[in-house]
């Protein structure tokens, strides 16, 4: 009689699911249990079915998409939806399909991206940045599964990431405002700890120093890249005894929130306060007044991520990071001030 997986499980005193995990080389099974099951399989001459047998690494043409972080950008986010659409188009032309992973259970440490990747025979993963990144993302990063991050600094042996050049962003913003007479500039960024939040703040501070401008801590505020945080942080800045003449918000959504807060305080944009955003999302050109901002090349970010991931899957390149040059888009939320 042919030995089945249930027979092996019964003899080993474990569940059939545990035997399946051992066959597929999952990492959450104890070493003693694994040895006992493998020994019984050898003694009984058990051969796993083709559908469950561990396979050597192959390109299965399936890419996992992970929206990392407890606060994350989903498919409605105006920046990342453009990045993902271009990634989907490019990776599709290279012959791949996508599968999206939810992360709602990951903060209890009950789930593993690595296990999900093995379960679905994933060839590689695209990781989209968020805030308060779950532990499982970093475990995936350092695994042997090829990964590419967008605005998330991956350091693993099979990982790379793409991001816009934060120093260039800050340089264009500060230069633009400086040439219009602004010497007192505030900043609304994201929560510290993420690549984008940290690099944009540090770049802003460096460029302010380069121009000899004072960085006032009371004008440096921490949001979360969404509109409501821009509104609240602008309110906090305007509550200070001394106000800046210009604000750089490191996302368009926060800039839109900041403009709303300023208007509620009776300020005219840009006569009383100049505002610069970052991203150049579609609504930026339709708000009143239209937003001066930094345009991220979202299509290039998505296209690069796709080609880099495919190269990592086929071991054509080593781990790396690639920065994309941004562009200043001058509209009507900045003006000259008298010195």
C-alpha positions, 0 to 999 in steps of 0.5 A: 500500500502506498504511504501517504502524507497522513501516514507519515504525520501519524507516525511522527505525531504531527499534523499533515500540515507540519509534514507539508511544511517540512517537505516545502522547507518552511522555516517555522518547524522545530529542528527536532521535529524536522529530523524526526519526520525526515527520518520516518519518511526515509524509513517508510520510503515516502516520496512527496507528490509532484504538487507538494515536492520542494522544487529548486529555485525557478522563475515562476513568473509571479511577483508578490506586491507588499504594501509595507507598514502599519500606516501604508500607501494602498492602491488609492494613493495618488503617488504609488498608484502611478508607480504600481501601474507602470510596474505592472505594465512593464513587468507584464511585458516581461511575462510576469503576473502580480499577486497582492499580499495583505498585511493586516495580520503581520503585526501580531507576528503570526504571519510571514511574507517568506512563507507566503512567497514559498506557498505561492512560488513567488519569483520576487517581490515589490515592496512599497514604503509605509510607516512603522514597518512590520518585522516580516518585511525585514525578514523578507529583505534579508532572505534569498527571495529577490526584492525591490523596494520603492522608497524603502531602503532594502539592504538584503543580499538579493534586494535593491531599491529605487527612490527619488533624489532627496538632495536634489528635491531639497536643492530645487525647493530651497533655491526656488524660495531663496531666489524669491526672497524667502529666508524664513522657511518651515518644513512639514515632513513624514514620521521619522524612521522611514527612508523618505522622511529621514532623507527629505528632512536631512536634505532640507536641513543641509540645503538651508545650511548651504544657503546660510539660512537658519533652521528653526526647530519650531517650524519643523513638523512631523506629519504622515504624508496625508492631507490631515497631518499637513493641516494639523502641522500647519496649524501648529506652525501658525500658532508660533509667535513668529511665522515663516514666509514659506513652507516646504511640505514633503508631499502634495497631500500635506501641502494641500492640508497646509494651504487649507489651514492657512486659509482658515487663519485668513492668510492669502496664498501666496501673498502671505505664505508661499507653499511648495509640495512634492510629488505632483499628483493630479489634484496639485494642478487643480487646487486653488491656487495651483500648487508649486511642487516637485514632480517625481518621475513616477513612471520611471520609478515603476519601470526601473523597479520592474527591470531591476527586479527581473535582473535580480531574479535572473542574477544579472546584477548585484544589490544596489540603489537607484535614485531618480532625478525630480523636476521643479514645477512652478505654479501659483503657490509661491511668490516673491517677498520684500527683503 
